[in-house]
Amino acid sequence: MAGKVKSKTDVSARAEAKGSARLCSLCGKKVDVIMSVSPTGKKRMRRICCGN
C-alpha cells in the first residue's frame, strides 16, 4: 500500500483539509471562493484573488 487514503467520512481528515487554505501563487494571500450565476442560470465556483 503506497499511502493511507483518508475517508470522506473521517471528520478529522475533513477538518484538516478545510483548515489548509489555498494560497494565491502570485501574492501568497488566501484565495476566496465564490459562486457566480450566469444570466442563463448556470452556477460556477470561482476563485478570487489579486483582482482576477
Secondary structure by P-SEA (a helix, b strand, c coil): ccbbbbbcccaaaaaaaaabbbbbcccccbbbbbbbbcccbbbbbbbbcccc
